[in-house]
Amino acid sequence: MSKPRIFSGMRPTGRLHLGNLLGALDNWVRLQDEYECVFAVVDWHALTTGYEDTSEIKENIRNLVIDYLSAGIDPAKSLIIKQSDVKQHAELSLLLSMITPLSWLERCPTYKDQLRELEGREIMTHGFLGYPVLMAADILVYKAQIVPVGEDQLPHIELAREIARRFNFLYEQVFPEPQERLNEVVLLPGTDGRKMSKSYGNIIEMSASTEEVNSIVANMVTDPQRIRRKDPGDPDVCSVYAFHKVFSKLGVDDIRQGCSSADIGCVDCKRKLASTLNEYLEPIRERREAIRRTPGVVDEVLDDGAKKAGIIAEATLEDVRKAMRI
Ligand code: SF4
């Protein structure tokens, strides 16, 4: 029996950080053996909010593929594709847009949230309103049964199911209804204790070198009340401790105890964290270095992905065109 199929993707909008690695990529790596996976760089989605300045998109696509590969996505097990290489995503999106009521898109909570977040930007476009349809097409073109997502993406999966159901009802049963698989929630704040976000400048990129990690960690925000070495600290208000909780599983109780009793100082505590993070990132760095030493590997992976994904997607489109009698 063939394995169930998974589809997931990320927008190429810049270098990934530790939050992306823990919240999504590590999860994808684990899914590779159990499922037939298609992991996409969804470049058309990047245009829905970033159509005005496309100067960095090519480089961002490349870097995202390198991030996928260095995180451990194995092209021998999974398909890695660039969305715009597989034109069937666009054809299916167009056909599904014919049957998707406008009200479904307008009531989508992520649409309203993004409008608020990106206030002032010219994003009242057809493409932006319709991006959940493109997302549904991304999933349905592979007849994917499972979509690993974060909680914020749940409305899109629900919409993809509704669109699939409507198509199956109007024409004939072509699509399975995709189900979400929630990524494990990892509570990793930014290096200043706020939400980890590129726009706050408080991230640690997954491509960070040892020196960069050491320097970022040395500047992390700690308990502001702990002014002198002999002052006891409160680990619960310290971003360094929040990182220890995620990465230093075995030593975390000692750190809590040492901080509250002032047995360890912040400098040593940060050194410990930097060393743990560097250890965690080492295999990723090794894979990145191997990619760097193999010119052409990114193009090869994408070409191969496009070829194989194109066969699956075209078979779906044949079913769709036949069902719609076009
Ligand atoms: S000892 Fe560690 S956990 Fe405590 S305040 Fe300093 S950096 Fe934070």
py3Dmol code that shows the C-alpha trace and the ligand (Angstrom):
import py3Dmol

protein = """\
ATOM      1  CA  MET A   1       0.000   0.000   0.000  1.00  0.00           C
ATOM      2  CA  SER A   2       1.327   3.433  -0.828  1.00  0.00           C
ATOM      3  CA  LYS A   3       1.943   5.879   1.986  1.00  0.00           C
ATOM      4  CA  PRO A   4      -0.485   8.750   2.629  1.00  0.00           C
ATOM      5  CA  ARG A   5       0.596  11.988   0.985  1.00  0.00           C
ATOM      6  CA  ILE A   6       1.551  15.194   2.750  1.00  0.00           C
ATOM      7  CA  PHE A   7       1.886  18.668   1.318  1.00  0.00           C
ATOM      8  CA  SER A   8       3.400  21.651   3.072  1.00  0.00           C
ATOM      9  CA  GLY A   9       5.230  24.789   2.037  1.00  0.00           C
ATOM     10  CA  MET A  10       6.856  28.025   3.111  1.00  0.00           C
ATOM     11  CA  ARG A  11       7.099  31.416   1.498  1.00  0.00           C
ATOM     12  CA  PRO A  12      10.557  32.493   0.376  1.00  0.00           C
ATOM     13  CA  THR A  13      10.734  35.716   2.346  1.00  0.00           C
ATOM     14  CA  GLY A  14      14.184  35.457   3.928  1.00  0.00           C
ATOM     15  CA  ARG A  15      16.401  33.245   6.019  1.00  0.00           C
ATOM     16  CA  LEU A  16      14.688  30.805   8.388  1.00  0.00           C
ATOM     17  CA  HIS A  17      15.308  30.981  12.110  1.00  0.00           C
ATOM     18  CA  LEU A  18      15.358  28.578  15.036  1.00  0.00           C
ATOM     19  CA  GLY A  19      11.610  29.063  15.564  1.00  0.00           C
ATOM     20  CA  ASN A  20      10.916  27.862  11.998  1.00  0.00           C
ATOM     21  CA  LEU A  21      13.277  24.957  12.477  1.00  0.00           C
ATOM     22  CA  LEU A  22      11.659  23.740  15.689  1.00  0.00           C
ATOM     23  CA  GLY A  23       8.099  24.683  14.766  1.00  0.00           C
ATOM     24  CA  ALA A  24       7.997  23.210  11.266  1.00  0.00           C
ATOM     25  CA  LEU A  25      11.135  21.835   9.632  1.00  0.00           C
ATOM     26  CA  ASP A  26      12.129  19.384  12.385  1.00  0.00           C
ATOM     27  CA  ASN A  27       8.578  18.078  12.173  1.00  0.00           C
ATOM     28  CA  TRP A  28       8.806  17.689   8.374  1.00  0.00           C
ATOM     29  CA  VAL A  29      12.055  15.752   8.743  1.00  0.00           C
ATOM     30  CA  ARG A  30      10.339  13.296  11.093  1.00  0.00           C
ATOM     31  CA  LEU A  31       7.396  12.833   8.693  1.00  0.00           C
ATOM     32  CA  GLN A  32       9.543  11.834   5.726  1.00  0.00           C
ATOM     33  CA  ASP A  33       9.715   8.122   6.560  1.00  0.00           C
ATOM     34  CA  GLU A  34       6.051   7.729   7.356  1.00  0.00           C
ATOM     35  CA  TYR A  35       4.530   9.695   4.470  1.00  0.00           C
ATOM     36  CA  GLU A  36       5.025  10.567   0.836  1.00  0.00           C
ATOM     37  CA  CYS A  37       5.923  14.229   1.231  1.00  0.00           C
ATOM     38  CA  VAL A  38       5.857  17.216  -1.104  1.00  0.00           C
ATOM     39  CA  PHE A  39       7.596  20.238   0.410  1.00  0.00           C
ATOM     40  CA  ALA A  40       7.242  23.430  -1.557  1.00  0.00           C
ATOM     41  CA  VAL A  41       8.811  26.822  -1.794  1.00  0.00           C
ATOM     42  CA  VAL A  42       5.608  28.735  -2.442  1.00  0.00           C
ATOM     43  CA  ASP A  43       6.962  31.666  -4.435  1.00  0.00           C
ATOM     44  CA  TRP A  44       3.583  32.722  -5.869  1.00  0.00           C
ATOM     45  CA  HIS A  45       2.335  33.129  -2.299  1.00  0.00           C
ATOM     46  CA  ALA A  46       5.244  35.444  -1.559  1.00  0.00           C
ATOM     47  CA  LEU A  47       3.898  37.712  -4.313  1.00  0.00           C
ATOM     48  CA  THR A  48       0.475  38.059  -2.702  1.00  0.00           C
ATOM     49  CA  THR A  49       1.892  40.500  -0.160  1.00  0.00           C
ATOM     50  CA  GLY A  50       5.309  41.268  -1.665  1.00  0.00           C
ATOM     51  CA  TYR A  51       4.588  41.916  -5.333  1.00  0.00           C
ATOM     52  CA  GLU A  52       6.031  45.432  -5.320  1.00  0.00           C
ATOM     53  CA  ASP A  53       9.632  44.515  -4.617  1.00  0.00           C
ATOM     54  CA  THR A  54      10.750  41.210  -6.100  1.00  0.00           C
ATOM     55  CA  SER A  55      14.448  42.043  -6.141  1.00  0.00           C
ATOM     56  CA  GLU A  56      15.349  39.371  -3.560  1.00  0.00           C
ATOM     57  CA  ILE A  57      12.898  36.628  -4.427  1.00  0.00           C
ATOM     58  CA  LYS A  58      15.298  34.535  -6.532  1.00  0.00           C
ATOM     59  CA  GLU A  59      17.902  34.520  -3.815  1.00  0.00           C
ATOM     60  CA  ASN A  60      15.284  33.841  -1.144  1.00  0.00           C
ATOM     61  CA  ILE A  61      14.007  30.819  -3.097  1.00  0.00           C
ATOM     62  CA  ARG A  62      17.524  29.424  -3.290  1.00  0.00           C
ATOM     63  CA  ASN A  63      18.206  30.048   0.364  1.00  0.00           C
ATOM     64  CA  LEU A  64      14.956  28.411   1.395  1.00  0.00           C
ATOM     65  CA  VAL A  65      15.834  25.267  -0.551  1.00  0.00           C
ATOM     66  CA  ILE A  66      19.247  25.275   1.154  1.00  0.00           C
ATOM     67  CA  ASP A  67      17.521  25.686   4.523  1.00  0.00           C
ATOM     68  CA  TYR A  68      15.224  22.726   3.726  1.00  0.00           C
ATOM     69  CA  LEU A  69      18.144  20.533   2.712  1.00  0.00           C
ATOM     70  CA  SER A  70      20.367  21.521   5.593  1.00  0.00           C
ATOM     71  CA  ALA A  71      17.534  20.904   8.081  1.00  0.00           C
ATOM     72  CA  GLY A  72      17.518  17.307   6.852  1.00  0.00           C
ATOM     73  CA  ILE A  73      14.794  17.187   4.201  1.00  0.00           C
ATOM     74  CA  ASP A  74      16.102  14.398   2.027  1.00  0.00           C
ATOM     75  CA  PRO A  75      15.341  14.685  -1.710  1.00  0.00           C
ATOM     76  CA  ALA A  76      15.723  10.906  -1.993  1.00  0.00           C
ATOM     77  CA  LYS A  77      12.680  10.543   0.261  1.00  0.00           C
ATOM     78  CA  SER A  78      10.651  13.717  -0.349  1.00  0.00           C
ATOM     79  CA  LEU A  79       9.888  15.985  -3.271  1.00  0.00           C
ATOM     80  CA  ILE A  80      11.178  19.517  -2.903  1.00  0.00           C
ATOM     81  CA  ILE A  81       9.532  21.843  -5.385  1.00  0.00           C
ATOM     82  CA  LYS A  82       9.258  25.459  -6.353  1.00  0.00           C
ATOM     83  CA  GLN A  83       5.532  26.178  -6.714  1.00  0.00           C
ATOM     84  CA  SER A  84       5.924  28.186  -9.925  1.00  0.00           C
ATOM     85  CA  ASP A  85       7.740  25.244 -11.594  1.00  0.00           C
ATOM     86  CA  VAL A  86       4.564  23.154 -11.431  1.00  0.00           C
ATOM     87  CA  LYS A  87       2.058  25.150 -13.471  1.00  0.00           C
ATOM     88  CA  GLN A  88      -0.811  22.842 -12.575  1.00  0.00           C
ATOM     89  CA  HIS A  89      -1.021  24.673  -9.208  1.00  0.00           C
ATOM     90  CA  ALA A  90      -2.095  27.777 -11.153  1.00  0.00           C
ATOM     91  CA  GLU A  91      -4.532  25.956 -13.430  1.00  0.00           C
ATOM     92  CA  LEU A  92      -6.223  24.246 -10.519  1.00  0.00           C
ATOM     93  CA  SER A  93      -6.332  27.490  -8.558  1.00  0.00           C
ATOM     94  CA  LEU A  94      -8.094  29.179 -11.467  1.00  0.00           C
ATOM     95  CA  LEU A  95     -10.639  26.373 -11.811  1.00  0.00           C
ATOM     96  CA  LEU A  96     -11.297  26.248  -8.070  1.00  0.00           C
ATOM     97  CA  SER A  97     -11.736  30.020  -7.991  1.00  0.00           C
ATOM     98  CA  MET A  98     -14.781  29.555 -10.267  1.00  0.00           C
ATOM     99  CA  ILE A  99     -16.588  27.544  -7.605  1.00  0.00           C
ATOM    100  CA  THR A 100     -15.420  29.398  -4.474  1.00  0.00           C
ATOM    101  CA  PRO A 101     -17.960  31.940  -3.204  1.00  0.00           C
ATOM    102  CA  LEU A 102     -16.431  35.342  -2.526  1.00  0.00           C
ATOM    103  CA  SER A 103     -17.969  35.358   0.963  1.00  0.00           C
ATOM    104  CA  TRP A 104     -15.853  32.318   1.959  1.00  0.00           C
ATOM    105  CA  LEU A 105     -12.725  34.330   1.242  1.00  0.00           C
ATOM    106  CA  GLU A 106     -13.901  37.562   2.799  1.00  0.00           C
ATOM    107  CA  ARG A 107     -14.827  35.878   6.065  1.00  0.00           C
ATOM    108  CA  CYS A 108     -11.495  34.046   6.327  1.00  0.00           C
ATOM    109  CA  PRO A 109     -10.016  35.230   9.682  1.00  0.00           C
ATOM    110  CA  THR A 110      -6.435  35.249   8.371  1.00  0.00           C
ATOM    111  CA  TYR A 111      -7.490  37.645   5.590  1.00  0.00           C
ATOM    112  CA  LYS A 112      -8.829  40.117   8.133  1.00  0.00           C
ATOM    113  CA  ASP A 113      -5.795  39.668  10.414  1.00  0.00           C
ATOM    114  CA  GLN A 114      -3.365  40.289   7.587  1.00  0.00           C
ATOM    115  CA  LEU A 115      -5.259  43.339   6.391  1.00  0.00           C
ATOM    116  CA  ARG A 116      -4.870  44.750   9.898  1.00  0.00           C
ATOM    117  CA  GLU A 117      -1.200  43.737  10.201  1.00  0.00           C
ATOM    118  CA  LEU A 118      -0.213  45.107   6.816  1.00  0.00           C
ATOM    119  CA  GLU A 119      -2.244  48.287   7.082  1.00  0.00           C
ATOM    120  CA  GLY A 120      -0.910  50.970   4.767  1.00  0.00           C
ATOM    121  CA  ARG A 121       0.365  48.486   2.188  1.00  0.00           C
ATOM    122  CA  GLU A 122      -1.398  48.135  -1.169  1.00  0.00           C
ATOM    123  CA  ILE A 123      -2.627  44.596  -0.702  1.00  0.00           C
ATOM    124  CA  MET A 124      -6.299  44.910  -1.624  1.00  0.00           C
ATOM    125  CA  THR A 125      -5.666  42.772  -4.686  1.00  0.00           C
ATOM    126  CA  HIS A 126      -7.388  39.861  -6.332  1.00  0.00           C
ATOM    127  CA  GLY A 127      -4.315  37.714  -5.626  1.00  0.00           C
ATOM    128  CA  PHE A 128      -4.271  38.533  -1.925  1.00  0.00           C
ATOM    129  CA  LEU A 129      -7.973  37.877  -1.377  1.00  0.00           C
ATOM    130  CA  GLY A 130      -7.700  34.673  -3.385  1.00  0.00           C
ATOM    131  CA  TYR A 131      -4.573  33.224  -1.815  1.00  0.00           C
ATOM    132  CA  PRO A 132      -6.490  30.633   0.240  1.00  0.00           C
ATOM    133  CA  VAL A 133      -7.779  29.260  -3.092  1.00  0.00           C
ATOM    134  CA  LEU A 134      -4.209  28.975  -4.348  1.00  0.00           C
ATOM    135  CA  MET A 135      -3.342  27.283  -1.093  1.00  0.00           C
ATOM    136  CA  ALA A 136      -6.225  24.838  -1.538  1.00  0.00           C
ATOM    137  CA  ALA A 137      -4.956  24.154  -5.067  1.00  0.00           C
ATOM    138  CA  ASP A 138      -1.422  23.516  -3.715  1.00  0.00           C
ATOM    139  CA  ILE A 139      -2.813  20.801  -1.465  1.00  0.00           C
ATOM    140  CA  LEU A 140      -5.494  19.339  -3.722  1.00  0.00           C
ATOM    141  CA  VAL A 141      -3.316  19.157  -6.837  1.00  0.00           C
ATOM    142  CA  TYR A 142      -1.432  16.348  -5.054  1.00  0.00           C
ATOM    143  CA  LYS A 143      -4.611  14.926  -3.502  1.00  0.00           C
ATOM    144  CA  ALA A 144      -2.730  15.296  -0.232  1.00  0.00           C
ATOM    145  CA  GLN A 145      -4.537  13.738   2.718  1.00  0.00           C
ATOM    146  CA  ILE A 146      -2.525  15.493   5.403  1.00  0.00           C
ATOM    147  CA  VAL A 147      -1.167  19.000   5.808  1.00  0.00           C
ATOM    148  CA  PRO A 148       1.225  19.769   8.668  1.00  0.00           C
ATOM    149  CA  VAL A 149       0.420  23.282   9.852  1.00  0.00           C
ATOM    150  CA  GLY A 150       0.572  25.668  12.751  1.00  0.00           C
ATOM    151  CA  GLU A 151      -2.649  26.609  14.515  1.00  0.00           C
ATOM    152  CA  ASP A 152      -2.866  29.938  12.641  1.00  0.00           C
ATOM    153  CA  GLN A 153      -3.277  28.044   9.359  1.00  0.00           C
ATOM    154  CA  LEU A 154      -6.292  25.985  10.439  1.00  0.00           C
ATOM    155  CA  PRO A 155      -8.867  28.245   8.699  1.00  0.00           C
ATOM    156  CA  HIS A 156      -7.072  27.630   5.388  1.00  0.00           C
ATOM    157  CA  ILE A 157      -7.266  23.870   5.757  1.00  0.00           C
ATOM    158  CA  GLU A 158     -10.941  24.150   6.612  1.00  0.00           C
ATOM    159  CA  LEU A 159     -11.443  26.251   3.484  1.00  0.00           C
ATOM    160  CA  ALA A 160      -9.516  23.727   1.369  1.00  0.00           C
ATOM    161  CA  ARG A 161     -11.864  21.030   2.679  1.00  0.00           C
ATOM    162  CA  GLU A 162     -14.929  23.114   1.856  1.00  0.00           C
ATOM    163  CA  ILE A 163     -13.661  23.766  -1.666  1.00  0.00           C
ATOM    164  CA  ALA A 164     -12.879  20.054  -2.170  1.00  0.00           C
ATOM    165  CA  ARG A 165     -16.337  19.129  -0.899  1.00  0.00           C
ATOM    166  CA  ARG A 166     -18.011  21.656  -3.215  1.00  0.00           C
ATOM    167  CA  PHE A 167     -16.066  20.395  -6.225  1.00  0.00           C
ATOM    168  CA  ASN A 168     -16.883  16.770  -5.406  1.00  0.00           C
ATOM    169  CA  PHE A 169     -20.559  17.701  -5.004  1.00  0.00           C
ATOM    170  CA  LEU A 170     -20.812  19.780  -8.210  1.00  0.00           C
ATOM    171  CA  TYR A 171     -18.943  17.398 -10.517  1.00  0.00           C
ATOM    172  CA  GLU A 172     -17.639  14.082  -9.279  1.00  0.00           C
ATOM    173  CA  GLN A 173     -15.570  12.709  -6.447  1.00  0.00           C
ATOM    174  CA  VAL A 174     -12.031  13.747  -7.321  1.00  0.00           C
ATOM    175  CA  PHE A 175     -10.504  15.117  -4.138  1.00  0.00           C
ATOM    176  CA  PRO A 176      -9.928  13.638  -0.690  1.00  0.00           C
ATOM    177  CA  GLU A 177     -10.682  16.132   2.072  1.00  0.00           C
ATOM    178  CA  PRO A 178      -7.313  17.115   3.509  1.00  0.00           C
ATOM    179  CA  GLN A 179      -6.805  16.907   7.258  1.00  0.00           C
ATOM    180  CA  GLU A 180      -4.498  19.085   9.313  1.00  0.00           C
ATOM    181  CA  ARG A 181      -1.718  17.696  11.423  1.00  0.00           C
ATOM    182  CA  LEU A 182      -0.759  20.288  13.979  1.00  0.00           C
ATOM    183  CA  ASN A 183       2.945  20.970  14.365  1.00  0.00           C
ATOM    184  CA  GLU A 184       4.202  20.493  17.881  1.00  0.00           C
ATOM    185  CA  VAL A 185       3.990  23.830  19.677  1.00  0.00           C
ATOM    186  CA  VAL A 186       7.439  25.009  20.732  1.00  0.00           C
ATOM    187  CA  LEU A 187       7.502  27.976  23.055  1.00  0.00           C
ATOM    188  CA  LEU A 188      10.600  29.755  21.863  1.00  0.00           C
ATOM    189  CA  PRO A 189      10.582  33.513  22.307  1.00  0.00           C
ATOM    190  CA  GLY A 190      12.913  35.935  20.544  1.00  0.00           C
ATOM    191  CA  THR A 191      16.293  36.786  22.059  1.00  0.00           C
ATOM    192  CA  ASP A 192      14.711  39.812  23.772  1.00  0.00           C
ATOM    193  CA  GLY A 193      11.798  37.857  25.246  1.00  0.00           C
ATOM    194  CA  ARG A 194       9.209  39.127  22.735  1.00  0.00           C
ATOM    195  CA  LYS A 195       7.715  36.926  20.012  1.00  0.00           C
ATOM    196  CA  MET A 196      10.500  35.673  17.719  1.00  0.00           C
ATOM    197  CA  SER A 197      10.126  37.670  14.530  1.00  0.00           C
ATOM    198  CA  LYS A 198      12.397  38.923  11.781  1.00  0.00           C
ATOM    199  CA  SER A 199      10.791  42.339  12.043  1.00  0.00           C
ATOM    200  CA  TYR A 200      11.859  42.670  15.704  1.00  0.00           C
ATOM    201  CA  GLY A 201      15.455  41.668  14.858  1.00  0.00           C
ATOM    202  CA  ASN A 202      15.395  39.129  17.707  1.00  0.00           C
ATOM    203  CA  ILE A 203      15.946  35.890  15.812  1.00  0.00           C
ATOM    204  CA  ILE A 204      18.767  33.377  15.538  1.00  0.00           C
ATOM    205  CA  GLU A 205      18.999  32.276  11.920  1.00  0.00           C
ATOM    206  CA  MET A 206      19.401  28.554  11.374  1.00  0.00           C
ATOM    207  CA  SER A 207      22.404  29.401   9.192  1.00  0.00           C
ATOM    208  CA  ALA A 208      24.144  31.330  12.013  1.00  0.00           C
ATOM    209  CA  SER A 209      27.831  30.542  12.490  1.00  0.00           C
ATOM    210  CA  THR A 210      29.349  29.584  15.856  1.00  0.00           C
ATOM    211  CA  GLU A 211      30.632  33.132  16.311  1.00  0.00           C
ATOM    212  CA  GLU A 212      27.249  34.635  15.454  1.00  0.00           C
ATOM    213  CA  VAL A 213      25.466  32.358  17.922  1.00  0.00           C
ATOM    214  CA  ASN A 214      28.011  33.208  20.650  1.00  0.00           C
ATOM    215  CA  SER A 215      27.577  36.905  20.073  1.00  0.00           C
ATOM    216  CA  ILE A 216      23.745  36.833  19.869  1.00  0.00           C
ATOM    217  CA  VAL A 217      23.478  34.756  23.046  1.00  0.00           C
ATOM    218  CA  ALA A 218      25.935  37.029  24.880  1.00  0.00           C
ATOM    219  CA  ASN A 219      23.556  39.921  24.152  1.00  0.00           C
ATOM    220  CA  MET A 220      20.319  38.157  25.089  1.00  0.00           C
ATOM    221  CA  VAL A 221      17.982  39.827  27.553  1.00  0.00           C
ATOM    222  CA  THR A 222      18.085  38.285  31.043  1.00  0.00           C
ATOM    223  CA  ASP A 223      16.238  38.987  34.296  1.00  0.00           C
ATOM    224  CA  PRO A 224      16.438  42.802  34.482  1.00  0.00           C
ATOM    225  CA  GLN A 225      16.289  42.684  38.309  1.00  0.00           C
ATOM    226  CA  ARG A 226      19.471  40.605  38.507  1.00  0.00           C
ATOM    227  CA  ILE A 227      22.009  43.395  38.492  1.00  0.00           C
ATOM    228  CA  ARG A 228      24.942  41.917  40.467  1.00  0.00           C
ATOM    229  CA  ARG A 229      26.372  38.432  40.286  1.00  0.00           C
ATOM    230  CA  LYS A 230      25.279  37.691  43.864  1.00  0.00           C
ATOM    231  CA  ASP A 231      21.635  38.698  43.228  1.00  0.00           C
ATOM    232  CA  PRO A 232      19.313  35.701  42.891  1.00  0.00           C
ATOM    233  CA  GLY A 233      17.574  35.653  39.507  1.00  0.00           C
ATOM    234  CA  ASP A 234      14.110  34.742  38.296  1.00  0.00           C
ATOM    235  CA  PRO A 235      14.501  32.321  35.368  1.00  0.00           C
ATOM    236  CA  ASP A 236      10.833  32.698  34.433  1.00  0.00           C
ATOM    237  CA  VAL A 237      11.372  36.245  33.196  1.00  0.00           C
ATOM    238  CA  CYS A 238      14.633  35.457  31.363  1.00  0.00           C
ATOM    239  CA  SER A 239      14.818  34.729  27.637  1.00  0.00           C
ATOM    240  CA  VAL A 240      18.050  32.728  28.120  1.00  0.00           C
ATOM    241  CA  TYR A 241      16.182  30.358  30.419  1.00  0.00           C
ATOM    242  CA  ALA A 242      13.322  30.082  27.910  1.00  0.00           C
ATOM    243  CA  PHE A 243      15.886  28.833  25.384  1.00  0.00           C
ATOM    244  CA  HIS A 244      17.435  26.462  27.952  1.00  0.00           C
ATOM    245  CA  LYS A 245      13.972  24.960  28.524  1.00  0.00           C
ATOM    246  CA  VAL A 246      13.756  24.054  24.841  1.00  0.00           C
ATOM    247  CA  PHE A 247      17.351  23.060  24.139  1.00  0.00           C
ATOM    248  CA  SER A 248      18.995  22.006  27.429  1.00  0.00           C
ATOM    249  CA  LYS A 249      16.398  19.493  28.520  1.00  0.00           C
ATOM    250  CA  LEU A 250      18.651  17.565  30.919  1.00  0.00           C
ATOM    251  CA  GLY A 251      20.352  20.496  32.597  1.00  0.00           C
ATOM    252  CA  VAL A 252      17.362  22.779  32.877  1.00  0.00           C
ATOM    253  CA  ASP A 253      16.546  22.032  36.542  1.00  0.00           C
ATOM    254  CA  ASP A 254      20.132  22.768  37.587  1.00  0.00           C
ATOM    255  CA  ILE A 255      19.981  26.075  35.731  1.00  0.00           C
ATOM    256  CA  ARG A 256      16.744  27.056  37.440  1.00  0.00           C
ATOM    257  CA  GLN A 257      18.164  26.149  40.827  1.00  0.00           C
ATOM    258  CA  GLY A 258      21.534  27.810  40.144  1.00  0.00           C
ATOM    259  CA  CYS A 259      19.875  31.002  38.933  1.00  0.00           C
ATOM    260  CA  SER A 260      17.434  31.297  41.857  1.00  0.00           C
ATOM    261  CA  SER A 261      20.231  30.707  44.392  1.00  0.00           C
ATOM    262  CA  ALA A 262      22.767  32.896  42.534  1.00  0.00           C
ATOM    263  CA  ASP A 263      25.084  29.890  42.248  1.00  0.00           C
ATOM    264  CA  ILE A 264      25.540  30.524  38.549  1.00  0.00           C
ATOM    265  CA  GLY A 265      26.098  33.851  36.894  1.00  0.00           C
ATOM    266  CA  CYS A 266      24.494  35.032  33.679  1.00  0.00           C
ATOM    267  CA  VAL A 267      27.777  34.938  31.774  1.00  0.00           C
ATOM    268  CA  ASP A 268      28.270  31.230  32.487  1.00  0.00           C
ATOM    269  CA  CYS A 269      24.598  30.513  31.901  1.00  0.00           C
ATOM    270  CA  LYS A 270      24.799  32.165  28.485  1.00  0.00           C
ATOM    271  CA  ARG A 271      28.011  30.320  27.629  1.00  0.00           C
ATOM    272  CA  LYS A 272      26.266  27.047  28.401  1.00  0.00           C
ATOM    273  CA  LEU A 273      23.365  28.011  26.135  1.00  0.00           C
ATOM    274  CA  ALA A 274      25.617  29.086  23.272  1.00  0.00           C
ATOM    275  CA  SER A 275      27.470  25.793  23.456  1.00  0.00           C
ATOM    276  CA  THR A 276      24.184  23.804  23.475  1.00  0.00           C
ATOM    277  CA  LEU A 277      22.843  25.766  20.485  1.00  0.00           C
ATOM    278  CA  ASN A 278      26.075  25.314  18.557  1.00  0.00           C
ATOM    279  CA  GLU A 279      25.946  21.579  19.203  1.00  0.00           C
ATOM    280  CA  TYR A 280      22.345  21.498  17.976  1.00  0.00           C
ATOM    281  CA  LEU A 281      23.210  23.460  14.819  1.00  0.00           C
ATOM    282  CA  GLU A 282      26.368  21.512  13.999  1.00  0.00           C
ATOM    283  CA  PRO A 283      24.776  18.785  11.779  1.00  0.00           C
ATOM    284  CA  ILE A 284      22.856  21.535   9.970  1.00  0.00           C
ATOM    285  CA  ARG A 285      26.088  23.422   9.336  1.00  0.00           C
ATOM    286  CA  GLU A 286      27.751  20.268   8.047  1.00  0.00           C
ATOM    287  CA  ARG A 287      24.931  19.649   5.565  1.00  0.00           C
ATOM    288  CA  ARG A 288      25.041  23.311   4.501  1.00  0.00           C
ATOM    289  CA  GLU A 289      28.769  23.034   3.890  1.00  0.00           C
ATOM    290  CA  ALA A 290      28.258  19.875   1.800  1.00  0.00           C
ATOM    291  CA  ILE A 291      25.670  21.742  -0.308  1.00  0.00           C
ATOM    292  CA  ARG A 292      28.091  24.630  -0.748  1.00  0.00           C
ATOM    293  CA  ARG A 293      30.717  22.186  -2.025  1.00  0.00           C
ATOM    294  CA  THR A 294      28.292  20.707  -4.590  1.00  0.00           C
ATOM    295  CA  PRO A 295      27.489  23.409  -7.127  1.00  0.00           C
ATOM    296  CA  GLY A 296      24.217  22.896  -8.968  1.00  0.00           C
ATOM    297  CA  VAL A 297      22.628  20.782  -6.253  1.00  0.00           C
ATOM    298  CA  VAL A 298      19.764  23.231  -5.624  1.00  0.00           C
ATOM    299  CA  ASP A 299      18.842  23.343  -9.328  1.00  0.00           C
ATOM    300  CA  GLU A 300      19.071  19.566  -9.571  1.00  0.00           C
ATOM    301  CA  VAL A 301      16.795  19.061  -6.571  1.00  0.00           C
ATOM    302  CA  LEU A 302      14.226  21.528  -7.936  1.00  0.00           C
ATOM    303  CA  ASP A 303      14.352  20.078 -11.470  1.00  0.00           C
ATOM    304  CA  ASP A 304      13.848  16.577 -10.168  1.00  0.00           C
ATOM    305  CA  GLY A 305      11.069  17.730  -7.824  1.00  0.00           C
ATOM    306  CA  ALA A 306       9.275  19.598 -10.620  1.00  0.00           C
ATOM    307  CA  LYS A 307       9.451  16.590 -12.927  1.00  0.00           C
ATOM    308  CA  LYS A 308       8.041  14.110 -10.417  1.00  0.00           C
ATOM    309  CA  ALA A 309       5.519  16.513  -8.889  1.00  0.00           C
ATOM    310  CA  GLY A 310       4.387  17.524 -12.388  1.00  0.00           C
ATOM    311  CA  ILE A 311       3.408  13.918 -13.156  1.00  0.00           C
ATOM    312  CA  ILE A 312       1.236  13.678 -10.024  1.00  0.00           C
ATOM    313  CA  ALA A 313      -0.267  17.139 -10.576  1.00  0.00           C
ATOM    314  CA  GLU A 314      -1.049  16.494 -14.256  1.00  0.00           C
ATOM    315  CA  ALA A 315      -2.861  13.256 -13.387  1.00  0.00           C
ATOM    316  CA  THR A 316      -5.046  15.240 -10.958  1.00  0.00           C
ATOM    317  CA  LEU A 317      -5.723  17.917 -13.566  1.00  0.00           C
ATOM    318  CA  GLU A 318      -6.789  15.243 -16.045  1.00  0.00           C
ATOM    319  CA  ASP A 319      -9.374  14.046 -13.501  1.00  0.00           C
ATOM    320  CA  VAL A 320     -10.453  17.636 -12.865  1.00  0.00           C
ATOM    321  CA  ARG A 321     -10.828  18.584 -16.546  1.00  0.00           C
ATOM    322  CA  LYS A 322     -12.732  15.369 -17.206  1.00  0.00           C
ATOM    323  CA  ALA A 323     -15.045  15.956 -14.238  1.00  0.00           C
ATOM    324  CA  MET A 324     -15.695  19.552 -15.376  1.00  0.00           C
ATOM    325  CA  ARG A 325     -16.061  18.454 -19.019  1.00  0.00           C
ATOM    326  CA  ILE A 326     -13.488  20.924 -20.311  1.00  0.00           C
TER     327      ILE A 326
END
"""
ligand_1 = """\
8
SF4
S 21.450 32.935 35.380
Fe 20.665 32.340 33.409
S 18.465 32.066 33.735
Fe 19.242 33.296 35.438
S 18.930 35.403 34.829
Fe 21.022 34.840 34.283
S 20.882 34.155 32.159
Fe 18.818 34.161 32.995
"""
view = py3Dmol.view(width=600, height=400)
view.addModel(protein, "pdb")
view.setStyle({"model": 0}, {"cartoon": {"style": "trace"}})
view.addModel(ligand_1, "xyz")
view.setStyle({"model": 1}, {"stick": {}})
view.zoomTo()
view.show()
